[in-house]
Amino acid sequence: MSGEIFTHVATFSFRSRFYSSGEDKRNGVIERINSTFMDYGKKLINLRMYRSIRHDSDIIFWLSSSDPMDISEFRKDIMLAMSGYGIPEYSMFSLYEHSPYLRASGSLEDTLKFTPKKYFVAYPMSKTPDWYLIDYDERKKILAEHIGMATSHPENRDIRSYTTYSYGLGDQEFVVLYETDSLSQWSHVTEKLREARARKWIIKEEPIFIGILSEPFQY
């Protein structure tokens, strides 16, 4: 099907041998990672690289392509660039499509080409089976309240959100992605949305990955 956009979030960590190696060896690994990143930046719809602030990862990649093979090839080449000094830790695969509850407008691909913001937030999400048994119009009304609370929040002006879908593609039903220049504002908006009625049907929102834009990657 033409126009498909697949998205992928992947985290990697450096092994202890990376940190115990000499500076030249570490710099060589980082240079290969950055070179691979630059090469694929020309091939993919979008590609971003972040320093992770989680305990179990060092690098976060966010990438999108119309062909899942591009994603697989990128993962392979990053592993080759790491040369055994790094390992994959976690990944999420999903399909970026217009929401069935909102009127489709504009090109989704264009939304992936904005200048990146400083911070990236990503997490999986699933809903209870009961959610899907609710009448469509009622679900639409519940989500409209949620969206309205988010868009009207004074600290939400500069937050970009991307809802992607993983039905049958991953261990979750959605992968939710955000870009922001302020983690405190992001946290305040998230706290407010805990009051939304839609929260009643959400059953999974972890692990949460937070990254700091680092292009080229620096350690």
Contacts in CASP RR format, 6 or more apart in sequence:
PFRMAT RR
TARGET T0000
AUTHOR 0000-0000-0000
METHOD contacts of the structure
MODEL  1
MSGEIFTHVATFSFRSRFYSSGEDKRNGVIERINSTFMDYGKKLINLRMY
RSIRHDSDIIFWLSSSDPMDISEFRKDIMLAMSGYGIPEYSMFSLYEHSP
YLRASGSLEDTLKFTPKKYFVAYPMSKTPDWYLIDYDERKKILAEHIGMA
TSHPENRDIRSYTTYSYGLGDQEFVVLYETDSLSQWSHVTEKLREARARK
WIIKEEPIFIGILSEPFQY
2 66 0 8 1.000
3 66 0 8 1.000
3 109 0 8 1.000
4 66 0 8 1.000
4 95 0 8 1.000
5 45 0 8 1.000
5 64 0 8 1.000
5 65 0 8 1.000
5 66 0 8 1.000
5 95 0 8 1.000
5 96 0 8 1.000
5 97 0 8 1.000
5 108 0 8 1.000
5 109 0 8 1.000
5 112 0 8 1.000
6 64 0 8 1.000
6 65 0 8 1.000
6 66 0 8 1.000
6 67 0 8 1.000
6 68 0 8 1.000
6 71 0 8 1.000
6 93 0 8 1.000
6 94 0 8 1.000
6 95 0 8 1.000
6 96 0 8 1.000
7 62 0 8 1.000
7 63 0 8 1.000
7 64 0 8 1.000
7 93 0 8 1.000
7 94 0 8 1.000
7 95 0 8 1.000
7 96 0 8 1.000
7 162 0 8 1.000
7 164 0 8 1.000
7 175 0 8 1.000
7 177 0 8 1.000
8 61 0 8 1.000
8 62 0 8 1.000
8 63 0 8 1.000
8 64 0 8 1.000
8 71 0 8 1.000
8 91 0 8 1.000
8 92 0 8 1.000
8 93 0 8 1.000
8 94 0 8 1.000
9 60 0 8 1.000
9 61 0 8 1.000
9 62 0 8 1.000
9 91 0 8 1.000
9 92 0 8 1.000
9 122 0 8 1.000
9 175 0 8 1.000
9 177 0 8 1.000
9 209 0 8 1.000
10 60 0 8 1.000
10 61 0 8 1.000
10 63 0 8 1.000
10 75 0 8 1.000
10 78 0 8 1.000
10 88 0 8 1.000
10 90 0 8 1.000
10 91 0 8 1.000
10 92 0 8 1.000
11 52 0 8 1.000
11 54 0 8 1.000
11 56 0 8 1.000
11 57 0 8 1.000
11 59 0 8 1.000
11 60 0 8 1.000
11 61 0 8 1.000
11 88 0 8 1.000
11 89 0 8 1.000
11 90 0 8 1.000
11 91 0 8 1.000
11 209 0 8 1.000
12 57 0 8 1.000
12 58 0 8 1.000
12 59 0 8 1.000
12 61 0 8 1.000
12 78 0 8 1.000
12 82 0 8 1.000
12 86 0 8 1.000
12 87 0 8 1.000
12 88 0 8 1.000
12 89 0 8 1.000
13 56 0 8 1.000
13 57 0 8 1.000
13 58 0 8 1.000
13 59 0 8 1.000
13 86 0 8 1.000
13 87 0 8 1.000
13 89 0 8 1.000
14 29 0 8 1.000
14 58 0 8 1.000
14 82 0 8 1.000
14 85 0 8 1.000
14 86 0 8 1.000
14 219 0 8 1.000
15 84 0 8 1.000
15 85 0 8 1.000
15 86 0 8 1.000
15 87 0 8 1.000
17 85 0 8 1.000
18 26 0 8 1.000
18 29 0 8 1.000
18 85 0 8 1.000
18 86 0 8 1.000
19 26 0 8 1.000
21 85 0 8 1.000
25 85 0 8 1.000
26 219 0 8 1.000
29 81 0 8 1.000
29 82 0 8 1.000
29 83 0 8 1.000
29 85 0 8 1.000
30 216 0 8 1.000
30 217 0 8 1.000
30 218 0 8 1.000
30 219 0 8 1.000
32 80 0 8 1.000
32 81 0 8 1.000
32 82 0 8 1.000
32 83 0 8 1.000
33 59 0 8 1.000
33 78 0 8 1.000
33 81 0 8 1.000
33 82 0 8 1.000
33 217 0 8 1.000
34 216 0 8 1.000
34 217 0 8 1.000
35 81 0 8 1.000
36 74 0 8 1.000
36 77 0 8 1.000
36 78 0 8 1.000
36 80 0 8 1.000
36 81 0 8 1.000
37 47 0 8 1.000
37 49 0 8 1.000
37 215 0 8 1.000
37 216 0 8 1.000
37 217 0 8 1.000
38 216 0 8 1.000
39 77 0 8 1.000
40 47 0 8 1.000
40 63 0 8 1.000
40 70 0 8 1.000
40 74 0 8 1.000
40 77 0 8 1.000
41 47 0 8 1.000
43 65 0 8 1.000
43 70 0 8 1.000
44 63 0 8 1.000
44 64 0 8 1.000
44 65 0 8 1.000
44 70 0 8 1.000
44 74 0 8 1.000
45 63 0 8 1.000
45 64 0 8 1.000
45 65 0 8 1.000
45 66 0 8 1.000
45 109 0 8 1.000
45 112 0 8 1.000
45 113 0 8 1.000
46 62 0 8 1.000
46 63 0 8 1.000
46 64 0 8 1.000
46 112 0 8 1.000
46 113 0 8 1.000
47 61 0 8 1.000
47 62 0 8 1.000
47 63 0 8 1.000
47 64 0 8 1.000
47 74 0 8 1.000
48 61 0 8 1.000
48 62 0 8 1.000
48 63 0 8 1.000
48 116 0 8 1.000
48 120 0 8 1.000
48 213 0 8 1.000
48 215 0 8 1.000
49 59 0 8 1.000
49 60 0 8 1.000
49 61 0 8 1.000
49 213 0 8 1.000
49 214 0 8 1.000
49 215 0 8 1.000
49 216 0 8 1.000
49 217 0 8 1.000
50 59 0 8 1.000
50 60 0 8 1.000
50 61 0 8 1.000
50 62 0 8 1.000
50 120 0 8 1.000
50 211 0 8 1.000
50 212 0 8 1.000
50 213 0 8 1.000
50 214 0 8 1.000
51 58 0 8 1.000
51 59 0 8 1.000
51 60 0 8 1.000
51 211 0 8 1.000
51 212 0 8 1.000
51 214 0 8 1.000
51 217 0 8 1.000
51 218 0 8 1.000
51 219 0 8 1.000
52 58 0 8 1.000
52 59 0 8 1.000
52 60 0 8 1.000
52 209 0 8 1.000
52 210 0 8 1.000
52 211 0 8 1.000
53 210 0 8 1.000
53 211 0 8 1.000
53 212 0 8 1.000
54 207 0 8 1.000
54 209 0 8 1.000
54 210 0 8 1.000
56 89 0 8 1.000
56 90 0 8 1.000
57 89 0 8 1.000
57 90 0 8 1.000
57 209 0 8 1.000
58 219 0 8 1.000
59 217 0 8 1.000
60 120 0 8 1.000
60 122 0 8 1.000
60 209 0 8 1.000
60 211 0 8 1.000
61 74 0 8 1.000
61 78 0 8 1.000
62 120 0 8 1.000
62 122 0 8 1.000
62 177 0 8 1.000
63 71 0 8 1.000
63 74 0 8 1.000
64 96 0 8 1.000
64 112 0 8 1.000
65 71 0 8 1.000
68 93 0 8 1.000
71 93 0 8 1.000
75 88 0 8 1.000
75 91 0 8 1.000
79 86 0 8 1.000
79 88 0 8 1.000
90 207 0 8 1.000
90 209 0 8 1.000
92 122 0 8 1.000
92 124 0 8 1.000
92 166 0 8 1.000
92 170 0 8 1.000
92 172 0 8 1.000
92 175 0 8 1.000
93 166 0 8 1.000
93 169 0 8 1.000
93 170 0 8 1.000
93 175 0 8 1.000
94 164 0 8 1.000
94 165 0 8 1.000
94 166 0 8 1.000
94 169 0 8 1.000
94 170 0 8 1.000
94 174 0 8 1.000
94 175 0 8 1.000
95 164 0 8 1.000
95 165 0 8 1.000
95 166 0 8 1.000
95 169 0 8 1.000
96 108 0 8 1.000
96 112 0 8 1.000
96 162 0 8 1.000
96 164 0 8 1.000
96 165 0 8 1.000
97 108 0 8 1.000
97 164 0 8 1.000
97 165 0 8 1.000
98 104 0 8 1.000
98 108 0 8 1.000
99 163 0 8 1.000
101 139 0 8 1.000
101 140 0 8 1.000
101 143 0 8 1.000
101 144 0 8 1.000
102 147 0 8 1.000
111 160 0 8 1.000
111 162 0 8 1.000
112 162 0 8 1.000
114 160 0 8 1.000
116 179 0 8 1.000
116 213 0 8 1.000
116 215 0 8 1.000
117 158 0 8 1.000
117 160 0 8 1.000
117 179 0 8 1.000
117 180 0 8 1.000
117 181 0 8 1.000
117 213 0 8 1.000
118 180 0 8 1.000
118 181 0 8 1.000
118 212 0 8 1.000
118 213 0 8 1.000
119 179 0 8 1.000
119 180 0 8 1.000
119 181 0 8 1.000
119 182 0 8 1.000
119 183 0 8 1.000
119 186 0 8 1.000
119 210 0 8 1.000
119 211 0 8 1.000
119 212 0 8 1.000
119 213 0 8 1.000
120 177 0 8 1.000
120 178 0 8 1.000
120 179 0 8 1.000
120 209 0 8 1.000
120 210 0 8 1.000
120 211 0 8 1.000
120 212 0 8 1.000
120 213 0 8 1.000
121 177 0 8 1.000
121 178 0 8 1.000
121 179 0 8 1.000
121 180 0 8 1.000
121 186 0 8 1.000
121 208 0 8 1.000
121 209 0 8 1.000
121 210 0 8 1.000
121 211 0 8 1.000
122 175 0 8 1.000
122 176 0 8 1.000
122 177 0 8 1.000
122 178 0 8 1.000
122 208 0 8 1.000
122 209 0 8 1.000
123 175 0 8 1.000
123 176 0 8 1.000
123 205 0 8 1.000
123 206 0 8 1.000
123 207 0 8 1.000
123 208 0 8 1.000
123 209 0 8 1.000
124 166 0 8 1.000
124 171 0 8 1.000
124 172 0 8 1.000
124 174 0 8 1.000
124 175 0 8 1.000
124 176 0 8 1.000
124 204 0 8 1.000
124 205 0 8 1.000
124 206 0 8 1.000
124 207 0 8 1.000
125 172 0 8 1.000
125 173 0 8 1.000
125 174 0 8 1.000
125 175 0 8 1.000
125 176 0 8 1.000
125 202 0 8 1.000
125 204 0 8 1.000
125 205 0 8 1.000
126 172 0 8 1.000
126 173 0 8 1.000
126 174 0 8 1.000
126 202 0 8 1.000
126 203 0 8 1.000
126 204 0 8 1.000
127 173 0 8 1.000
127 201 0 8 1.000
127 202 0 8 1.000
127 203 0 8 1.000
128 201 0 8 1.000
128 202 0 8 1.000
128 203 0 8 1.000
130 201 0 8 1.000
131 139 0 8 1.000
131 201 0 8 1.000
134 142 0 8 1.000
142 197 0 8 1.000
142 198 0 8 1.000
143 198 0 8 1.000
145 196 0 8 1.000
145 197 0 8 1.000
145 198 0 8 1.000
146 193 0 8 1.000
146 196 0 8 1.000
146 197 0 8 1.000
146 198 0 8 1.000
149 192 0 8 1.000
149 193 0 8 1.000
149 195 0 8 1.000
149 196 0 8 1.000
150 156 0 8 1.000
150 161 0 8 1.000
150 189 0 8 1.000
150 193 0 8 1.000
153 188 0 8 1.000
153 189 0 8 1.000
153 192 0 8 1.000
155 182 0 8 1.000
155 185 0 8 1.000
155 188 0 8 1.000
155 189 0 8 1.000
156 185 0 8 1.000
156 189 0 8 1.000
158 180 0 8 1.000
158 181 0 8 1.000
158 182 0 8 1.000
158 185 0 8 1.000
159 178 0 8 1.000
159 179 0 8 1.000
159 180 0 8 1.000
159 185 0 8 1.000
159 186 0 8 1.000
159 189 0 8 1.000
160 178 0 8 1.000
160 179 0 8 1.000
160 180 0 8 1.000
161 176 0 8 1.000
161 177 0 8 1.000
161 178 0 8 1.000
162 176 0 8 1.000
162 177 0 8 1.000
162 178 0 8 1.000
163 174 0 8 1.000
163 176 0 8 1.000
163 177 0 8 1.000
164 174 0 8 1.000
164 175 0 8 1.000
164 176 0 8 1.000
164 177 0 8 1.000
165 173 0 8 1.000
165 174 0 8 1.000
165 175 0 8 1.000
166 172 0 8 1.000
166 173 0 8 1.000
166 174 0 8 1.000
166 175 0 8 1.000
167 173 0 8 1.000
172 204 0 8 1.000
178 186 0 8 1.000
180 186 0 8 1.000
183 210 0 8 1.000
193 199 0 8 1.000
END
